[in-house]
Structures are given as structure tokens and as C-alpha cells.
Amino acid sequence: MTPTLDRLIAATAEVDPPLAALDLPALRANAADLVERAGGTPVRVASKSVRCRAVLEAALGENLTASGGFRGIMAYSLREAIWLARRGATDILMGYPTADRGALAELAADPELLNRITLMVDGDDQLDFVLAAAGVTSLRARLCVDVDASLRLGPLHIGVRRSPLREPTAVAAFAQRAASRGFAVVGVMFYEAQIAGLPDSSPPVGWMKRASAKELATRRGAVVDAVQAEVGVLEIVNSGGTGSLEVSSADPVVTEVTAGSGLYVPTLFDRYRAFSPRPALYFALPTVRKPAPGIATLFGGGYIASGPAGRSRVPTPTWPPRLKLLRNEGAGEVQTPVTGRAATELGIGDRVWFRHAKAGEMCERFTDIHLVESDGSRTVVPTYRGEGRCFG
């Protein structure tokens, strides 16, 4: 058993599961690793990978120093961004475009929100939508342009499907059109998912990552130069994710990198070579029946991560050791059977500890997180769900 799990188990012994628990020493160590890997480039916290205001505030509470630090939030929903801004957040970059007319109208009507929130766009039709939702023909909203950061090898597209904008001339022309309609173009973003989101599992993957980083380093600088020639100096050149901080921050044109999953370290990051996983967030389920020798059935547990369906998206039983899910049931909506030598010894009420495949998605299943300090003391804080918020 790791010191982290030992602390979490002891601190929550009297709490009825299902429960979620976060080890604060591990969280702080992970935060320090992210800052170190960013090499002095500020780290923007991805809220979708956290989904708990207390944890967001804890990360952002670390002041910037000569060695870097955390600055700002990358939100995934405009309603979420407005909610965070009204609770004190002053620098929020949208990670994705929005089609929420009500939220856009609220944003347009509030100068303080317009100052604190930067919208993400990648097309003229999105500009049309923003202005129509605001009921105006011109709006001094802050914009960041999402630029395709995938790797293209002939007809092969390696990466996620995001922006249609890729080449410097096209990005610059779009930025100029946005500025001519009254928008303030303050940044560009490049999310290299094929580098940040894939583990270093094989030589071909490593080759692909190096080739992609080399191509993007050249194109990113050209895009920034072209955009700045049209709209002036940019405040934001955002890039990267937890799995690519060293690569992204090495480019001098990048002004900030983004990370969030690296604070919790879910199982999808176990095979990365860039850093040593230090899992911080776990959940526990209670044993509710023993249907057969060597099998224990747990309550709940069907917390499946997004992405391509498969074994990598299911939660992993971690303690007691050597437990595994049943192939024909997996992690179920209201019950999760586990098998293995330890299953024989589990009694009714005994708990099994799991790690989720992804980071913030787990918080959609819990209203509270138990924060555990190094001395074993425990504080309960709400997740977004616990504060009555669901942003999709």
C-alpha cells in the first residue's frame, strides 16, 4: 500500500462509501512537478480536469515565481466561466467554442465578464452566432483563435478534430476579419493532443511525437507572426497539456501551457515517460453482497471515462491488491463485481478503492471530495455537482 492510500483509508474509515478522496501531499507534489516541467512558462489550469473550486483555488493560490507557477483557468463551458468569474476568477480562457445564447447574452451585457473571459473561436459562423446572441452588430469581446495542431502526413490526420484553421495566412485573415467586426483578438491556441494525450508506449509513437513537435514548432511561430502582423501583439499563445508540457514550453513563442489531469493523475497517465505518476484522487465503493466464492459485488462504480470505448476507459480496482473486474459485467451502473484472491476475504461493508481512467470526469459522480492532509486530518469540499452545477 502506498502512503497516499494509507492516509486516505485511515482518514475516511468512519465515512460511508461511495466516497471520493484526494491526498493533498500528492496533489501538491504533482502541482510542483507540473510547474517544474513547464520550465518557467505559466501553467493555466484546465477546469474540466478538476471540477472542484477548492482544488482550482488551491492551484491558483501558488504565486508566480522565477521558476513559474499557475496562472488562470481554462474553462470548458461559458456558463461555467461566468460562474467562476462571479466568484472571483479574473483570467478565464475558454478551451472550446460555445453555442449557449443565454450565456453569450449575459457575457455581452456585463463589462466585468467581458474583461475576465476570453472566448475561443475558429470560424466566421461562430462570430455571427456570438453577435446574434448578444443582439449587437459589434462587440468588444476578447477572442482566442483555435488553430489546428494535428500532424498531417499526406492524407493521414493524426490528432483530434478541432479547428479548421491551420496555415498562417488563413489564421491571420480570420483574425483580421474578427478584429474588423469589433472583437479583440488577444490570443491563439494550439492543442497538440497527439503529443499530450498519448502515452509513450512504443517507438512508433515516440517517432510520431517528435515529428509532430518539430512540425508544430515551425508552423506555430509562423502563425503567431502572421496574426500579430494583422492585430498587434498577442497576450496569449497557449499550447500543451499534462503530457506535453516540456515540449510546448520549449518553444519561446508559447506564453503559457495548460494542464489539469496531472494534478489528480488518473490511470491514462500511468504509461508516460515524461513524468512519474503520483495518483492523488481515488474513490471507494462498499461491498454489498457475495454472489459466489471468489467474487464480491460492490455498490455503484460504473464511472466510465469519455473517449473511444474500451478497457482503458474503465476504473481500476487498486486496493485490496490483485482485484479485477469481471469481463462480462465490467463496472456497472449500480453494481460492480470484482474477483481475485482478496475478493474472498471481503465482507459486507468492506470497501474497495479505485482509480478513475480520466481526471475531472469522476467528480461528476460525487458531490463531495474528502481532502486529506499529511497528518491525516480531513476536510470535505464540494465538487461542481455538490454546488448544484452541471455544465455538461
N, C-alpha and C positions, 0 to 999 in steps of 0.2 A: 504494500500500500504506500502511496506517495504521501509526503507531508501535507499536501493540499487536501487530498481525500480524507486523511486522518482528521484534519481540522474540521472539515465540513461535516463529517459523520458525527463527531463529538458535539459540535455546536448545535446541530439540528436534531439531536437524539429525542427530544421531547416534542418535536413538531410532527404532526400527522402528514404523511405524504399523500398524494403527489406534491412535490415541492421543488423549487429551483434554488440553487445556492451558488454564490460567487466568492471565490477566495481572493481577498484583497491583496495579500502579498504577491500572489501570482499575477494578478491584474497589474499591479504597479511594475513588476518586473517586465511584463510584456510591453507596457507602455514605454518603459525605458529602452527596451530593445528596438521598438519602432522608431523612436527618436534617434537612437544611435545609427540604425540602418539608413535613416534619411539623410545622414551626414550634414546636418545643419540646415537642411531645407525644411520649412514649416510643414507640419502634418495636419491636414484637415480631417476631422473625424466623420466617418460615414455613419450617419444615424441609423440607416437600415440594418446595419450590423450590430447595433447596440440596443435600440428601442427601450431605453430606460434613461430618464432625465438625470437621475442621480449619477449614473456612470458617465454620461456625456459631460456633466458639470465637473466630475472628478478629473476627467482627462483634460478638459479645457482650463482647469484650475492651475495647471502647471504652466508657469510663466515662461515666455520665450527667453532663451539664454543664447550665449555664443554658440552653444552646441545644438541649437534648435529647440523644438518643442511643438506643442499642439496649438493650432490657431484655426478657429472657425469650424462650421459644421457643413457637411454635405447632406442635404435632406433629399428624401425620395418622393415626397408629396407636398404640394403647395399648401394644403391645409395644415399639414404638419409644420411646415416652415413658419406659417403665420402664428400657429400655436406656440412654437418655440420663441419666436420674436416677441410675442406679447408677454413672455415670461423671462425676458432679459437677454436672449441671444441677439447679438448685434451683427454677426457676419455669417450669413447663411447662403450657400451656393446650392441651387437645385441641381441634382445629378441627372435629371430627366426632364423632358418637356411635360407640360400639363395641358389638359383639356377641361379643367374644372372652371366653368364660367363664373360660378358664385365666388370662388376663391380669388379669381383674377379681378373681379369687380371690387372685392374687399381690398385687395392689394392696391389697385389703382386709386382708390379713394383715400388712402392713408399715406401721407408723405413719409412718415417714420418707417412704415413697412417697405416702401419703395427704396428707402435708403439702406435697409438691413438685408433685403432679399435680392438675390441675383437669379433671374430666370435662365433656364437652359433652352436653347433653340437650335434648329439646324435646317429651317426651311421657311420660305416666304408665306406659305399657308399657315404656319404657326403664328407668324406676325399678324396676319389677317385675323386669326382667331382671338389673339390677345386684345387687339384694338376693338373688335366687335364685342367681346365680353365686357370690356371696360366702357363701352359706349362712347368712344372718342376716336378721332382721326389721327391723333399723335399722342404719344405717352413717353415720358422720360423715365422708363423702367430700365433697370440695369440688366444687361444681357451677357451671357457667356455662350459662345458658339461651340457646339459639339462637333468634333472633327473625327472622321473615321480613322481609327488607329490599327485596323486589322492588317494582316500581311497578305499581299496578293502575289501568288506565284502562277502566272498565266491565268487560266480560268479558275484557279483554286482560291477560295476565300478562307483564310484561317483567322478566326476571331469571332466576335459577336456581331450581330446585325444591329448597328446603331445608326449613325449619321450617314446621309447620302453625300455629304461634303467631304472631299478628300484632298484634292490638289490645291496648291496655294492660290492660284488665280480664282478658282471657284469660291473658296472660303473668303477671300478678300472682297470679291464682288458682292457676296451676300452680306458681309459686314457693312459695306458701304451703303447698300440698299436699306439695311436696318437703321443705320445712322441717319439716312435721309428722311426717314419716317419719324424721327424724333427720339428713337431709342438710344441709350447709352451703351455702346459695346465696350465692355470692360475686360473681357477675358476670352480665352479659348481653352477647350479641354480635350485631352487625348487619353482615352481609357484603353490600354493595351491588354485586353482580357486574355489573349493568347499567351501573354507573359505572366501576368499577375495571377491568373486563375487556374493555371495548370501546374501540377507537381512535377518536379524534376525526376521523372520516373524512368527515363530511357535516354540513350544517346540521341535518337532522332528528335525527341522533344527538346533536348538541350540545344541541338543544332538549330531547330526552328526558332527557339527563343533568342539565340544570338543573332540569327539573320534578321528577325523582326526588330530587335533593338537597334541594329545597325541602320536598317532602312528608315525606321521612325526617327532616329536622331537627326538624320539629314533632312527629312521632309518636315519634321516639326519646326525646325529653325526657319525653313523657307516659308512655312505658313505664317509663323509669327511675324517675320519681316514683312510679308505681303499685307497682312491685316493692319499692322502698325502704320504702314505707308498710307492707308486709307482712313484710319480712325484715330491715330495717335498711339501713345504708349499704353500698353495693356497693364492693368493691375494684376490680372490672374493668368497664369499659364499652368494649368492643372494637369497632372498626369499620375499614373500609377495606381497601385493597390497594395494590399498587405504583401502579396507575393512578389512584388517588383520594385520595392522602394529603392534599393541600391541602384538599379538600372535607370529608373526615372530621374532620381535626384542627381545622377551623374551628369545629366545634360544641363549646362549652365543657363539655357533659356527657360527651364522649368522654375517657376517661382514657388510652387507648393506641390505636395503629393497628398494622396488620400489613403487612409487606412481605417479599418474598423474591426474586421474579423480578427485581426491579430491581438486585440485586447482580450477576447474570450478564448481564441484558438480552438475551433471545432475540429472534427476529425478530418475534414477535407484538407487540412493543412499539415497532416502528420507526415507526409512524404516529401516535404520541401527541404532542399538542402541549404537554402539561403539563411535559415534560422532554425533554432531548436524549439520544437513545440513545447509549450508550458500550459497545458489545459487549465483554465481558471473557472469555467462555468459548467455546472453539472445539473442533472435533475434526478430525483429519486422516485421510485414507484413502489407501492406496497404489494406484498404477496397476499392474494385473496383466496386462492384455492390450490389444491394439489391433485390434478386430474389423473395422474399416473406416476409410477415410480420414475424418478429422474426428471420430472417436469414440474415446474412451478408457474402458476399463472398470475400475472401482475395486473393491477388495475390501470387502465389507460395506456398511453405510450405511443399511439400512432402519430408521432410528430415527424412527418416525412418532409424532407427538405426539397426545395424547388430545384429545377434543372432536369436533365434527362433522367427518366425513371431508371432505377437500378439499385444495386446493393450499396453503392456509395452514398445513397441519399437516405438511408435508414439510420436511426440511432444505434449506438453501440453500447451493449452492456459492459460495464467497466469493473464494478465491484459488487459481489464477490467475483474473483477471477475465473476465467475459462467458462463463463456462461455464453450461450449463443441463442439467437432467435431460431424458431422453427421455420424451416424452409417454406412450408405450405401455409403459414399464418403470418409470419413476419411481425411487425409492430402494428397492433390492431387499434381500431377506433376506441374501444372501451376495455379491451383486454389484450395482454401481450404475454404469451407463454415463452418461457426460457428453459433451456435444457443444459445439462452438463453436471459434473460431479457435485458442484456446490448447490445445484437445484434440489438435490435430495435432502440437504440439510436445512433448506429454507422452511420456516414455519409461517403460519398465518400472521400477518402483520410485519414480518421481516421485510426489509427494503432492499431493492437493487438499484445501484447508481449507474446512470447512463451519461454518455456524451452525445450531443446532437451533431449532425453532419455539417450544418451551417451555423452561423453565429446568431444574429438577431431574430431569426425566424422562431426560434424556441420561445422567445418572450411573448409571442402571440398566444401561447398556450398557458401562460401563468400570469396572474395578476400581481404577484409579488416576487421579489428576489431577496433571499437571505444573504446579506453581506457579512462575511466572516473575517475578523481581524486575526493578526498573528497570535494574539493572546487568547483566541477562542471566543471573544465577545462577538455578539451578533446584533445586527441592525436590519430591520425589514424596510425595503423601499418598494414603491410601486413601479411596475413596467408601464409602457404606454397603455396597455389593456387595463391595468389597475387604476389608471387615471381616467378610465372611461373613453379612451381614444383608440380608434381603429382606422388606419389610413390606407388599408388595402395591402 
